[in-house]
Amino acid sequence: MSLTHDRLREVLAYDTETGVFTWLTRTAQCTRLGSVAGGRSGAYWSITVDGKAHLAHRLAWFWVTGKWPGLEIDHIDGDP
């Protein structure tokens, strides 16, 4: 089952000013409510929801628009 927009908004809050996701619910034993979600995975930030890792910039697009992005997202400032 793929992540739905409703499920994403149920488990994560997103600050459009900072680009930071925080946990709204405990999805794993180690998840603390209100803590920053995810961690660095190479050059990108990755967040695991319901056992599946997602790149944070793709989740941000999905969280804001309700649609999964295409193959590539342009980082306007060049910083992944």
All heavy atoms as a GROMACS GRO file, in nm:
protein
  633
    1MET      N    1   0.084  -0.118   0.000
    1MET     CA    2   0.000   0.000   0.000
    1MET      C    3   0.088   0.125   0.000
    1MET      O    4   0.182   0.136   0.077
    1MET     CB    5  -0.088  -0.003   0.125
    1MET     CG    6  -0.182   0.115   0.133
    1MET     SD    7  -0.298   0.099   0.267
    1MET     CE    8  -0.218   0.204   0.387
    2SER      N    9   0.059   0.216  -0.089
    2SER     CA   10   0.141   0.338  -0.093
    2SER      C   11   0.084   0.442   0.004
    2SER      O   12  -0.032   0.439   0.042
    2SER     CB   13   0.146   0.393  -0.235
    2SER     OG   14   0.019   0.435  -0.276
    3LEU      N   15   0.168   0.532   0.041
    3LEU     CA   16   0.134   0.638   0.136
    3LEU      C   17   0.029   0.731   0.074
    3LEU      O   18   0.047   0.782  -0.036
    3LEU     CB   19   0.260   0.716   0.173
    3LEU     CG   20   0.245   0.830   0.272
    3LEU    CD1   21   0.196   0.778   0.407
    3LEU    CD2   22   0.378   0.901   0.288
    4THR      N   23  -0.079   0.752   0.147
    4THR     CA   24  -0.182   0.844   0.100
    4THR      C   25  -0.160   0.983   0.160
    4THR      O   26  -0.090   0.998   0.262
    4THR     CB   27  -0.324   0.796   0.140
    4THR    OG1   28  -0.335   0.801   0.284
    4THR    CG2   29  -0.353   0.656   0.088
    5HIS      N   30  -0.221   1.081   0.099
    5HIS     CA   31  -0.210   1.218   0.148
    5HIS      C   32  -0.270   1.229   0.288
    5HIS      O   33  -0.212   1.294   0.377
    5HIS     CB   34  -0.279   1.314   0.049
    5HIS     CG   35  -0.251   1.456   0.077
    5HIS    ND1   36  -0.347   1.544   0.120
    5HIS    CD2   37  -0.136   1.528   0.067
    5HIS    CE1   38  -0.294   1.662   0.136
    5HIS    NE2   39  -0.166   1.656   0.105
    6ASP      N   40  -0.383   1.165   0.309
    6ASP     CA   41  -0.446   1.167   0.442
    6ASP      C   42  -0.354   1.106   0.547
    6ASP      O   43  -0.341   1.159   0.658
    6ASP     CB   44  -0.580   1.093   0.440
    6ASP     CG   45  -0.689   1.171   0.370
    6ASP    OD1   46  -0.676   1.295   0.354
    6ASP    OD2   47  -0.789   1.108   0.330
    7ARG      N   48  -0.294   0.992   0.515
    7ARG     CA   49  -0.204   0.926   0.610
    7ARG      C   50  -0.083   1.013   0.639
    7ARG      O   51  -0.040   1.026   0.755
    7ARG     CB   52  -0.161   0.789   0.556
    7ARG     CG   53  -0.063   0.715   0.645
    7ARG     CD   54  -0.124   0.674   0.776
    7ARG     NE   55  -0.028   0.597   0.855
    7ARG     CZ   56  -0.028   0.591   0.986
    7ARG    NH1   57  -0.120   0.653   1.057
    7ARG    NH2   58   0.064   0.520   1.050
    8LEU      N   59  -0.025   1.074   0.538
    8LEU     CA   60   0.090   1.162   0.556
    8LEU      C   61   0.056   1.273   0.654
    8LEU      O   62   0.130   1.299   0.749
    8LEU     CB   63   0.136   1.220   0.422
    8LEU     CG   64   0.250   1.321   0.428
    8LEU    CD1   65   0.376   1.259   0.485
    8LEU    CD2   66   0.275   1.380   0.290
    9ARG      N   67  -0.057   1.340   0.635
    9ARG     CA   68  -0.097   1.450   0.721
    9ARG      C   69  -0.142   1.403   0.860
    9ARG      O   70  -0.142   1.481   0.954
    9ARG     CB   71  -0.205   1.533   0.654
    9ARG     CG   72  -0.145   1.619   0.543
    9ARG     CD   73  -0.252   1.702   0.473
    9ARG     NE   74  -0.190   1.803   0.391
    9ARG     CZ   75  -0.200   1.933   0.414
    9ARG    NH1   76  -0.269   1.979   0.516
    9ARG    NH2   77  -0.142   2.020   0.333
   10GLU      N   78  -0.174   1.276   0.871
   10GLU     CA   79  -0.210   1.219   1.001
   10GLU      C   80  -0.085   1.200   1.087
   10GLU      O   81  -0.091   1.218   1.208
   10GLU     CB   82  -0.279   1.085   0.978
   10GLU     CG   83  -0.316   1.009   1.103
   10GLU     CD   84  -0.374   0.872   1.069
   10GLU    OE1   85  -0.448   0.862   0.969
   10GLU    OE2   86  -0.345   0.777   1.143
   11VAL      N   87   0.026   1.161   1.025
   11VAL     CA   88   0.146   1.127   1.103
   11VAL      C   89   0.251   1.236   1.108
   11VAL      O   90   0.333   1.239   1.200
   11VAL     CB   91   0.211   0.995   1.054
   11VAL    CG1   92   0.116   0.879   1.070
   11VAL    CG2   93   0.260   1.005   0.912
   12LEU      N   94   0.251   1.328   1.010
   12LEU     CA   95   0.355   1.431   1.005
   12LEU      C   96   0.298   1.571   0.989
   12LEU      O   97   0.205   1.592   0.912
   12LEU     CB   98   0.449   1.405   0.887
   12LEU     CG   99   0.542   1.285   0.896
   12LEU    CD1  100   0.609   1.260   0.762
   12LEU    CD2  101   0.645   1.304   1.005
   13ALA      N  102   0.357   1.664   1.061
   13ALA     CA  103   0.331   1.807   1.040
   13ALA      C  104   0.445   1.859   0.954
   13ALA      O  105   0.558   1.809   0.962
   13ALA     CB  106   0.328   1.882   1.172
   14TYR      N  107   0.418   1.958   0.871
   14TYR     CA  108   0.521   2.015   0.784
   14TYR      C  109   0.521   2.166   0.798
   14TYR      O  110   0.416   2.230   0.785
   14TYR     CB  111   0.496   1.976   0.638
   14TYR     CG  112   0.595   2.034   0.542
   14TYR    CD1  113   0.729   2.002   0.550
   14TYR    CD2  114   0.554   2.122   0.442
   14TYR    CE1  115   0.821   2.055   0.462
   14TYR    CE2  116   0.646   2.176   0.352
   14TYR     CZ  117   0.779   2.142   0.363
   14TYR     OH  118   0.870   2.195   0.275
   15ASP      N  119   0.636   2.224   0.825
   15ASP     CA  120   0.651   2.368   0.835
   15ASP      C  121   0.701   2.419   0.700
   15ASP      O  122   0.816   2.395   0.664
   15ASP     CB  123   0.749   2.404   0.946
   15ASP     CG  124   0.761   2.553   0.970
   15ASP    OD1  125   0.753   2.631   0.873
   15ASP    OD2  126   0.779   2.592   1.086
   16THR      N  127   0.616   2.488   0.627
   16THR     CA  128   0.653   2.534   0.493
   16THR      C  129   0.762   2.642   0.496
   16THR      O  130   0.829   2.662   0.396
   16THR     CB  131   0.529   2.588   0.417
   16THR    OG1  132   0.471   2.692   0.492
   16THR    CG2  133   0.428   2.477   0.393
   17GLU      N  134   0.778   2.708   0.608
   17GLU     CA  135   0.883   2.810   0.619
   17GLU      C  136   1.022   2.748   0.637
   17GLU      O  137   1.119   2.794   0.580
   17GLU     CB  138   0.853   2.905   0.736
   17GLU     CG  139   0.729   2.988   0.717
   17GLU     CD  140   0.742   3.088   0.603
   17GLU    OE1  141   0.846   3.154   0.592
   17GLU    OE2  142   0.646   3.096   0.524
   18THR      N  143   1.030   2.644   0.719
   18THR     CA  144   1.160   2.583   0.750
   18THR      C  145   1.188   2.456   0.670
   18THR      O  146   1.302   2.413   0.662
   18THR     CB  147   1.169   2.547   0.900
   18THR    OG1  148   1.072   2.446   0.929
   18THR    CG2  149   1.147   2.670   0.987
   19GLY      N  150   1.081   2.393   0.619
   19GLY     CA  151   1.097   2.266   0.549
   19GLY      C  152   1.113   2.147   0.641
   19GLY      O  153   1.152   2.040   0.597
   20VAL      N  154   1.082   2.166   0.769
   20VAL     CA  155   1.101   2.060   0.868
   20VAL      C  156   0.970   1.984   0.891
   20VAL      O  157   0.864   2.044   0.910
   20VAL     CB  158   1.152   2.118   1.001
   20VAL    CG1  159   1.156   2.013   1.110
   20VAL    CG2  160   1.289   2.181   0.981
   21PHE      N  161   0.982   1.852   0.890
   21PHE     CA  162   0.870   1.764   0.926
   21PHE      C  163   0.886   1.725   1.072
   21PHE      O  164   0.997   1.697   1.118
   21PHE     CB  165   0.873   1.635   0.842
   21PHE     CG  166   0.819   1.650   0.704
   21PHE    CD1  167   0.904   1.670   0.596
   21PHE    CD2  168   0.683   1.643   0.680
   21PHE    CE1  169   0.855   1.681   0.467
   21PHE    CE2  170   0.633   1.654   0.551
   21PHE     CZ  171   0.719   1.674   0.445
   22THR      N  172   0.773   1.719   1.146
   22THR     CA  173   0.774   1.670   1.283
   22THR      C  174   0.663   1.566   1.299
   22THR      O  175   0.562   1.570   1.228
   22THR     CB  176   0.753   1.783   1.386
   22THR    OG1  177   0.636   1.856   1.351
   22THR    CG2  178   0.874   1.877   1.389
   23TRP      N  179   0.683   1.476   1.394
   23TRP     CA  180   0.589   1.367   1.417
   23TRP      C  181   0.466   1.414   1.492
   23TRP      O  182   0.475   1.482   1.593
   23TRP     CB  183   0.654   1.254   1.495
   23TRP     CG  184   0.760   1.183   1.418
   23TRP    CD1  185   0.895   1.187   1.439
   23TRP    CD2  186   0.740   1.098   1.304
   23TRP    NE1  187   0.960   1.110   1.346
   23TRP    CE2  188   0.868   1.055   1.262
   23TRP    CE3  189   0.629   1.055   1.235
   23TRP    CZ2  190   0.885   0.969   1.154
   23TRP    CZ3  191   0.647   0.971   1.126
   23TRP    CH2  192   0.773   0.928   1.087
   24LEU      N  193   0.348   1.375   1.441
   24LEU     CA  194   0.221   1.401   1.507
   24LEU      C  195   0.173   1.278   1.584
   24LEU      O  196   0.092   1.288   1.675
   24LEU     CB  197   0.114   1.439   1.405
   24LEU     CG  198   0.133   1.572   1.333
   24LEU    CD1  199   0.028   1.587   1.223
   24LEU    CD2  200   0.125   1.688   1.431
   25THR      N  201   0.219   1.161   1.543
   25THR     CA  202   0.182   1.036   1.607
   25THR      C  203   0.304   0.948   1.622
   25THR      O  204   0.405   0.968   1.553
   25THR     CB  205   0.076   0.957   1.525
   25THR    OG1  206   0.133   0.926   1.398
   25THR    CG2  207  -0.050   1.036   1.505
   26ARG      N  208   0.294   0.851   1.709
   26ARG     CA  209   0.403   0.753   1.725
   26ARG      C  210   0.386   0.645   1.620
   26ARG      O  211   0.290   0.568   1.626
   26ARG     CB  212   0.400   0.693   1.863
   26ARG     CG  213   0.445   0.790   1.970
   26ARG     CD  214   0.455   0.720   2.100
   26ARG     NE  215   0.557   0.616   2.085
   26ARG     CZ  216   0.638   0.577   2.180
   26ARG    NH1  217   0.629   0.629   2.298
   26ARG    NH2  218   0.726   0.483   2.159
   27THR      N  219   0.475   0.639   1.525
   27THR     CA  220   0.468   0.538   1.420
   27THR      C  221   0.565   0.423   1.446
   27THR      O  222   0.559   0.322   1.381
   27THR     CB  223   0.498   0.598   1.282
   27THR    OG1  224   0.629   0.655   1.285
   27THR    CG2  225   0.397   0.706   1.246
   28ALA      N  226   0.656   0.443   1.540
   28ALA     CA  227   0.753   0.340   1.577
   28ALA      C  228   0.785   0.357   1.725
   28ALA      O  229   0.757   0.462   1.784
   28ALA     CB  230   0.880   0.354   1.494
   29GLN      N  231   0.844   0.255   1.783
   29GLN     CA  232   0.877   0.257   1.926
   29GLN      C  233   0.962   0.378   1.964
   29GLN      O  234   0.945   0.435   2.070
   29GLN     CB  235   0.951   0.127   1.961
   29GLN     CG  236   0.964   0.102   2.108
   29GLN     CD  237   0.834   0.057   2.171
   29GLN    OE1  238   0.733   0.039   2.105
   29GLN    NE2  239   0.836   0.040   2.301
   30CYS      N  240   1.052   0.420   1.875
   30CYS     CA  241   1.146   0.527   1.907
   30CYS      C  242   1.095   0.666   1.868
   30CYS      O  243   1.162   0.765   1.894
   30CYS     CB  244   1.280   0.500   1.840
   30CYS     SG  245   1.270   0.491   1.661
   31THR      N  246   0.978   0.675   1.809
   31THR     CA  247   0.924   0.804   1.765
   31THR      C  248   0.875   0.885   1.885
   31THR      O  249   0.796   0.836   1.965
   31THR     CB  250   0.806   0.784   1.668
   31THR    OG1  251   0.851   0.706   1.558
   31THR    CG2  252   0.753   0.916   1.617
   32ARG      N  253   0.922   1.010   1.894
   32ARG     CA  254   0.873   1.100   1.998
   32ARG      C  255   0.785   1.205   1.933
   32ARG      O  256   0.825   1.267   1.833
   32ARG     CB  257   0.989   1.170   2.069
   32ARG     CG  258   1.064   1.080   2.163
   32ARG     CD  259   1.168   1.156   2.239
   32ARG     NE  260   1.208   1.274   2.163
   32ARG     CZ  261   1.303   1.357   2.197
   32ARG    NH1  262   1.372   1.336   2.303
   32ARG    NH2  263   1.333   1.462   2.122
   33LEU      N  264   0.667   1.227   1.988
   33LEU     CA  265   0.576   1.327   1.934
   33LEU      C  266   0.644   1.463   1.933
   33LEU      O  267   0.708   1.502   2.030
   33LEU     CB  268   0.449   1.333   2.018
   33LEU     CG  269   0.367   1.205   2.024
   33LEU    CD1  270   0.242   1.228   2.108
   33LEU    CD2  271   0.329   1.157   1.887
   34GLY      N  272   0.630   1.534   1.822
   34GLY     CA  273   0.688   1.668   1.808
   34GLY      C  274   0.833   1.670   1.769
   34GLY      O  275   0.888   1.777   1.740
   35SER      N  276   0.900   1.555   1.765
   35SER     CA  277   1.041   1.552   1.727
   35SER      C  278   1.055   1.562   1.575
   35SER      O  279   0.964   1.528   1.500
   35SER     CB  280   1.109   1.426   1.779
   35SER     OG  281   1.057   1.311   1.717
   36VAL      N  282   1.172   1.608   1.533
   36VAL     CA  283   1.201   1.619   1.390
   36VAL      C  284   1.203   1.478   1.332
   36VAL      O  285   1.264   1.386   1.387
   36VAL     CB  286   1.336   1.689   1.366
   36VAL    CG1  287   1.374   1.686   1.219
   36VAL    CG2  288   1.331   1.833   1.417
   37ALA      N  289   1.135   1.461   1.220
   37ALA     CA  290   1.123   1.331   1.155
   37ALA      C  291   1.239   1.307   1.060
   37ALA      O  292   1.283   1.398   0.990
   37ALA     CB  293   0.990   1.322   1.079
   38GLY      N  294   1.286   1.184   1.058
   38GLY     CA  295   1.383   1.142   0.959
   38GLY      C  296   1.527   1.169   0.994
   38GLY      O  297   1.561   1.202   1.108
   39GLY      N  298   1.611   1.153   0.893
   39GLY     CA  299   1.754   1.173   0.908
   39GLY      C  300   1.821   1.178   0.772
   39GLY      O  301   1.760   1.152   0.669
   40ARG      N  302   1.946   1.213   0.774
   40ARG     CA  303   2.024   1.227   0.653
   40ARG      C  304   2.047   1.092   0.587
   40ARG      O  305   2.081   0.995   0.652
   40ARG     CB  306   2.156   1.294   0.691
   40ARG     CG  307   2.243   1.335   0.584
   40ARG     CD  308   2.248   1.461   0.514
   40ARG     NE  309   2.242   1.593   0.560
   40ARG     CZ  310   2.191   1.687   0.483
   40ARG    NH1  311   2.141   1.656   0.366
   40ARG    NH2  312   2.190   1.809   0.520
   41SER      N  313   2.027   1.087   0.456
   41SER     CA  314   2.055   0.968   0.377
   41SER      C  315   2.133   1.015   0.255
   41SER      O  316   2.074   1.056   0.156
   41SER     CB  317   1.924   0.901   0.336
   41SER     OG  318   1.949   0.790   0.253
   42GLY      N  319   2.265   1.014   0.267
   42GLY     CA  320   2.348   1.071   0.161
   42GLY      C  321   2.332   1.222   0.161
   42GLY      O  322   2.338   1.286   0.265
   43ALA      N  323   2.301   1.280   0.046
   43ALA     CA  324   2.285   1.424   0.034
   43ALA      C  325   2.144   1.470   0.071
   43ALA      O  326   2.118   1.588   0.082
   43ALA     CB  327   2.317   1.469  -0.108
   44TYR      N  328   2.053   1.375   0.090
   44TYR     CA  329   1.912   1.408   0.112
   44TYR      C  330   1.863   1.366   0.250
   44TYR      O  331   1.924   1.283   0.315
   44TYR     CB  332   1.826   1.341   0.004
   44TYR     CG  333   1.855   1.392  -0.134
   44TYR    CD1  334   1.944   1.326  -0.218
   44TYR    CD2  335   1.796   1.509  -0.181
   44TYR    CE1  336   1.972   1.373  -0.345
   44TYR    CE2  337   1.823   1.557  -0.308
   44TYR     CZ  338   1.911   1.490  -0.388
   44TYR     OH  339   1.939   1.537  -0.514
   45TRP      N  340   1.751   1.423   0.290
   45TRP     CA  341   1.685   1.387   0.415
   45TRP      C  342   1.580   1.281   0.382
   45TRP      O  343   1.505   1.296   0.286
   45TRP     CB  344   1.619   1.511   0.473
   45TRP     CG  345   1.585   1.500   0.618
   45TRP    CD1  346   1.464   1.470   0.670
   45TRP    CD2  347   1.672   1.522   0.728
   45TRP    NE1  348   1.470   1.470   0.807
   45TRP    CE2  349   1.597   1.502   0.846
   45TRP    CE3  350   1.807   1.554   0.741
   45TRP    CZ2  351   1.651   1.515   0.973
   45TRP    CZ3  352   1.861   1.567   0.867
   45TRP    CH2  353   1.783   1.548   0.981
   46SER      N  354   1.574   1.176   0.460
   46SER     CA  355   1.482   1.066   0.438
   46SER      C  356   1.396   1.044   0.562
   46SER      O  357   1.445   1.055   0.674
   46SER     CB  358   1.561   0.939   0.406
   46SER     OG  359   1.475   0.830   0.386
   47ILE      N  360   1.269   1.013   0.539
   47ILE     CA  361   1.174   0.988   0.648
   47ILE      C  362   1.104   0.857   0.621
   47ILE      O  363   1.051   0.836   0.511
   47ILE     CB  364   1.071   1.102   0.659
   47ILE    CG1  365   1.141   1.237   0.681
   47ILE    CG2  366   0.970   1.074   0.769
   47ILE    CD1  367   1.048   1.357   0.670
   48THR      N  368   1.102   0.769   0.720
   48THR     CA  369   1.035   0.641   0.706
   48THR      C  370   0.895   0.649   0.766
   48THR      O  371   0.879   0.684   0.883
   48THR     CB  372   1.116   0.528   0.773
   48THR    OG1  373   1.244   0.521   0.709
   48THR    CG2  374   1.045   0.395   0.759
   49VAL      N  375   0.795   0.622   0.684
   49VAL     CA  376   0.656   0.621   0.728
   49VAL      C  377   0.599   0.483   0.696
   49VAL      O  378   0.608   0.438   0.583
   49VAL     CB  379   0.573   0.731   0.656
   49VAL    CG1  380   0.428   0.725   0.699
   49VAL    CG2  381   0.632   0.868   0.679
   50ASP      N  382   0.544   0.420   0.797
   50ASP     CA  383   0.484   0.288   0.782
   50ASP      C  384   0.579   0.188   0.716
   50ASP      O  385   0.540   0.111   0.629
   50ASP     CB  386   0.352   0.297   0.705
   50ASP     CG  387   0.247   0.379   0.778
   50ASP    OD1  388   0.255   0.390   0.903
   50ASP    OD2  389   0.157   0.433   0.711
   51GLY      N  390   0.705   0.194   0.757
   51GLY     CA  391   0.804   0.098   0.711
   51GLY      C  392   0.866   0.126   0.576
   51GLY      O  393   0.951   0.051   0.530
   52LYS      N  394   0.830   0.237   0.512
   52LYS     CA  395   0.886   0.270   0.381
   52LYS      C  396   0.955   0.406   0.387
   52LYS      O  397   0.897   0.504   0.434
   52LYS     CB  398   0.777   0.273   0.274
   52LYS     CG  399   0.834   0.300   0.136
   52LYS     CD  400   0.734   0.272   0.027
   52LYS     CE  401   0.804   0.274  -0.105
   52LYS     NZ  402   0.787   0.382  -0.189
   53ALA      N  403   1.079   0.411   0.340
   53ALA     CA  404   1.156   0.535   0.339
   53ALA      C  405   1.114   0.623   0.222
   53ALA      O  406   1.090   0.574   0.110
   53ALA     CB  407   1.305   0.504   0.330
   54HIS      N  408   1.103   0.752   0.250
   54HIS     CA  409   1.067   0.851   0.149
   54HIS      C  410   1.163   0.969   0.160
   54HIS      O  411   1.199   1.009   0.271
   54HIS     CB  412   0.925   0.905   0.172
   54HIS     CG  413   0.818   0.802   0.169
   54HIS    ND1  414   0.759   0.760   0.052
   54HIS    CD2  415   0.761   0.730   0.268
   54HIS    CE1  416   0.668   0.669   0.081
   54HIS    NE2  417   0.668   0.648   0.211
   55LEU      N  418   1.203   1.025   0.048
   55LEU     CA  419   1.285   1.145   0.051
   55LEU      C  420   1.198   1.263   0.093
   55LEU      O  421   1.086   1.281   0.043
   55LEU     CB  422   1.348   1.171  -0.085
   55LEU     CG  423   1.449   1.064  -0.130
   55LEU    CD1  424   1.498   1.093  -0.271
   55LEU    CD2  425   1.566   1.055  -0.033
   56ALA      N  426   1.249   1.341   0.188
   56ALA     CA  427   1.169   1.448   0.249
   56ALA      C  428   1.123   1.552   0.148
   56ALA      O  429   1.011   1.603   0.158
   56ALA     CB  430   1.248   1.515   0.361
   57HIS      N  431   1.206   1.584   0.049
   57HIS     CA  432   1.164   1.685  -0.048
   57HIS      C  433   1.046   1.636  -0.131
   57HIS      O  434   0.960   1.715  -0.170
   57HIS     CB  435   1.282   1.731  -0.136
   57HIS     CG  436   1.343   1.627  -0.223
   57HIS    ND1  437   1.430   1.532  -0.175
   57HIS    CD2  438   1.329   1.603  -0.355
   57HIS    CE1  439   1.469   1.454  -0.275
   57HIS    NE2  440   1.408   1.495  -0.386
   58ARG      N  441   1.038   1.506  -0.154
   58ARG     CA  442   0.923   1.450  -0.226
   58ARG      C  443   0.799   1.448  -0.136
   58ARG      O  444   0.688   1.475  -0.181
   58ARG     CB  445   0.956   1.311  -0.278
   58ARG     CG  446   1.071   1.314  -0.381
   58ARG     CD  447   1.103   1.179  -0.437
   58ARG     NE  448   0.994   1.126  -0.517
   58ARG     CZ  449   0.965   1.161  -0.643
   58ARG    NH1  450   1.039   1.253  -0.704
   58ARG    NH2  451   0.864   1.106  -0.707
   59LEU      N  452   0.820   1.419  -0.007
   59LEU     CA  453   0.708   1.424   0.088
   59LEU      C  454   0.655   1.567   0.102
   59LEU      O  455   0.535   1.588   0.114
   59LEU     CB  456   0.751   1.373   0.225
   59LEU     CG  457   0.768   1.223   0.241
   59LEU    CD1  458   0.812   1.190   0.383
   59LEU    CD2  459   0.641   1.148   0.205
   60ALA      N  460   0.746   1.664   0.100
   60ALA     CA  461   0.703   1.805   0.111
   60ALA      C  462   0.612   1.842  -0.006
   60ALA      O  463   0.508   1.906   0.013
   60ALA     CB  464   0.825   1.897   0.116
   61TRP      N  465   0.652   1.805  -0.123
   61TRP     CA  466   0.570   1.832  -0.243
   61TRP      C  467   0.432   1.768  -0.228
   61TRP      O  468   0.329   1.831  -0.250
   61TRP     CB  469   0.641   1.779  -0.367
   61TRP     CG  470   0.570   1.809  -0.494
   61TRP    CD1  471   0.463   1.741  -0.546
   61TRP    CD2  472   0.597   1.915  -0.586
   61TRP    NE1  473   0.424   1.797  -0.665
   61TRP    CE2  474   0.506   1.905  -0.691
   61TRP    CE3  475   0.693   2.016  -0.588
   61TRP    CZ2  476   0.505   1.992  -0.798
   61TRP    CZ3  477   0.693   2.103  -0.696
   61TRP    CH2  478   0.600   2.091  -0.798
   62PHE      N  479   0.433   1.641  -0.189
   62PHE     CA  480   0.309   1.566  -0.171
   62PHE      C  481   0.223   1.626  -0.060
   62PHE      O  482   0.102   1.640  -0.074
   62PHE     CB  483   0.343   1.419  -0.141
   62PHE     CG  484   0.226   1.326  -0.134
   62PHE    CD1  485   0.124   1.330  -0.227
   62PHE    CD2  486   0.219   1.230  -0.034
   62PHE    CE1  487   0.016   1.241  -0.221
   62PHE    CE2  488   0.113   1.141  -0.027
   62PHE     CZ  489   0.011   1.148  -0.119
   63TRP      N  490   0.287   1.664   0.051
   63TRP     CA  491   0.215   1.721   0.166
   63TRP      C  492   0.143   1.850   0.124
   63TRP      O  493   0.029   1.871   0.159
   63TRP     CB  494   0.313   1.748   0.280
   63TRP     CG  495   0.250   1.765   0.415
   63TRP    CD1  496   0.232   1.669   0.509
   63TRP    CD2  497   0.198   1.886   0.470
   63TRP    NE1  498   0.171   1.722   0.620
   63TRP    CE2  499   0.149   1.856   0.599
   63TRP    CE3  500   0.187   2.017   0.424
   63TRP    CZ2  501   0.090   1.950   0.681
   63TRP    CZ3  502   0.129   2.111   0.506
   63TRP    CH2  503   0.081   2.078   0.633
   64VAL      N  504   0.211   1.935   0.047
   64VAL     CA  505   0.155   2.065   0.007
   64VAL      C  506   0.051   2.051  -0.104
   64VAL      O  507  -0.056   2.111  -0.098
   64VAL     CB  508   0.268   2.162  -0.036
   64VAL    CG1  509   0.210   2.288  -0.098
   64VAL    CG2  510   0.356   2.196   0.083
   65THR      N  511   0.081   1.971  -0.207
   65THR     CA  512  -0.004   1.967  -0.326
   65THR      C  513  -0.108   1.854  -0.326
   65THR      O  514  -0.206   1.861  -0.400
   65THR     CB  515   0.079   1.949  -0.454
   65THR    OG1  516   0.139   1.819  -0.454
   65THR    CG2  517   0.186   2.057  -0.467
   66GLY      N  518  -0.081   1.749  -0.249
   66GLY     CA  519  -0.169   1.633  -0.250
   66GLY      C  520  -0.142   1.539  -0.366
   66GLY      O  521  -0.212   1.440  -0.385
   67LYS      N  522  -0.038   1.569  -0.443
   67LYS     CA  523  -0.001   1.485  -0.558
   67LYS      C  524   0.147   1.450  -0.548
   67LYS      O  525   0.229   1.534  -0.511
   67LYS     CB  526  -0.025   1.560  -0.689
   67LYS     CG  527  -0.169   1.595  -0.712
   67LYS     CD  528  -0.187   1.674  -0.838
   67LYS     CE  529  -0.333   1.714  -0.848
   67LYS     NZ  530  -0.356   1.825  -0.933
   68TRP      N  531   0.179   1.327  -0.581
   68TRP     CA  532   0.320   1.287  -0.583
   68TRP      C  533   0.391   1.362  -0.695
   68TRP      O  534   0.334   1.380  -0.803
   68TRP     CB  535   0.333   1.136  -0.602
   68TRP     CG  536   0.304   1.059  -0.478
   68TRP    CD1  537   0.193   0.986  -0.452
   68TRP    CD2  538   0.386   1.051  -0.361
   68TRP    NE1  539   0.201   0.932  -0.326
   68TRP    CE2  540   0.318   0.969  -0.268
   68TRP    CE3  541   0.510   1.104  -0.326
   68TRP    CZ2  542   0.371   0.940  -0.142
   68TRP    CZ3  543   0.562   1.074  -0.200
   68TRP    CH2  544   0.493   0.993  -0.110
   69PRO      N  545   0.515   1.404  -0.672
   69PRO     CA  546   0.589   1.474  -0.777
   69PRO      C  547   0.631   1.379  -0.889
   69PRO      O  548   0.629   1.256  -0.871
   69PRO     CB  549   0.713   1.527  -0.704
   69PRO     CG  550   0.732   1.432  -0.591
   69PRO     CD  551   0.593   1.388  -0.550
   70GLY      N  552   0.669   1.437  -1.001
   70GLY     CA  553   0.722   1.358  -1.112
   70GLY      C  554   0.858   1.301  -1.074
   70GLY      O  555   0.893   1.290  -0.956
   71LEU      N  556   0.936   1.268  -1.172
   71LEU     CA  557   1.065   1.203  -1.146
   71LEU      C  558   1.165   1.294  -1.077
   71LEU      O  559   1.251   1.248  -1.003
   71LEU     CB  560   1.125   1.153  -1.278
   71LEU     CG  561   1.044   1.042  -1.347
   71LEU    CD1  562   1.109   1.007  -1.480
   71LEU    CD2  563   1.034   0.920  -1.258
   72GLU      N  564   1.156   1.424  -1.099
   72GLU     CA  565   1.259   1.514  -1.047
   72GLU      C  566   1.195   1.640  -0.990
   72GLU      O  567   1.097   1.692  -1.042
   72GLU     CB  568   1.352   1.553  -1.164
   72GLU     CG  569   1.482   1.612  -1.121
   72GLU     CD  570   1.574   1.631  -1.240
   72GLU    OE1  571   1.603   1.531  -1.310
   72GLU    OE2  572   1.616   1.744  -1.264
   73ILE      N  573   1.253   1.688  -0.879
   73ILE     CA  574   1.211   1.815  -0.820
   73ILE      C  575   1.330   1.909  -0.827
   73ILE      O  576   1.440   1.874  -0.784
   73ILE     CB  577   1.165   1.798  -0.673
   73ILE    CG1  578   1.042   1.711  -0.666
   73ILE    CG2  579   1.140   1.933  -0.607
   73ILE    CD1  580   0.994   1.682  -0.526
   74ASP      N  581   1.308   2.028  -0.879
   74ASP     CA  582   1.414   2.128  -0.890
   74ASP      C  583   1.427   2.202  -0.757
   74ASP      O  584   1.333   2.264  -0.710
   74ASP     CB  585   1.381   2.227  -1.001
   74ASP     CG  586   1.486   2.334  -1.019
   74ASP    OD1  587   1.601   2.312  -0.976
   74ASP    OD2  588   1.454   2.439  -1.074
   75HIS      N  589   1.544   2.190  -0.695
   75HIS     CA  590   1.572   2.266  -0.574
   75HIS      C  591   1.622   2.404  -0.617
   75HIS      O  592   1.734   2.418  -0.662
   75HIS     CB  593   1.677   2.195  -0.488
   75HIS     CG  594   1.628   2.068  -0.431
   75HIS    ND1  595   1.626   1.950  -0.501
   75HIS    CD2  596   1.577   2.039  -0.309
   75HIS    CE1  597   1.576   1.855  -0.425
   75HIS    NE2  598   1.545   1.906  -0.308
   76ILE      N  599   1.538   2.501  -0.603
   76ILE     CA  600   1.564   2.636  -0.655
   76ILE      C  601   1.698   2.693  -0.609
   76ILE      O  602   1.766   2.761  -0.682
   76ILE     CB  603   1.446   2.727  -0.623
   76ILE    CG1  604   1.401   2.801  -0.747
   76ILE    CG2  605   1.472   2.823  -0.513
   76ILE    CD1  606   1.266   2.864  -0.733
   77ASP      N  607   1.734   2.662  -0.482
   77ASP     CA  608   1.860   2.716  -0.430
   77ASP      C  609   1.978   2.624  -0.456
   77ASP      O  610   2.091   2.654  -0.416
   77ASP     CB  611   1.848   2.748  -0.281
   77ASP     CG  612   1.827   2.624  -0.196
   77ASP    OD1  613   1.819   2.512  -0.251
   77ASP    OD2  614   1.819   2.640  -0.073
   78GLY      N  615   1.953   2.512  -0.522
   78GLY     CA  616   2.061   2.418  -0.554
   78GLY      C  617   2.103   2.331  -0.438
   78GLY      O  618   2.190   2.246  -0.451
   79ASP      N  619   2.043   2.350  -0.320
   79ASP     CA  620   2.078   2.273  -0.201
   79ASP      C  621   1.979   2.159  -0.184
   79ASP      O  622   1.862   2.182  -0.160
   79ASP     CB  623   2.076   2.363  -0.078
   79ASP     CG  624   2.119   2.292   0.049
   79ASP    OD1  625   2.156   2.174   0.042
   79ASP    OD2  626   2.116   2.355   0.155
   80PRO      N  627   2.025   2.034  -0.199
   80PRO     CA  628   1.932   1.922  -0.188
   80PRO      C  629   1.870   1.913  -0.051
   80PRO      O  630   1.765   1.862  -0.030
   80PRO     CB  631   2.018   1.799  -0.214
   80PRO     CG  632   2.155   1.843  -0.239
   80PRO     CD  633   2.160   1.990  -0.225
   0.00000   0.00000   0.00000
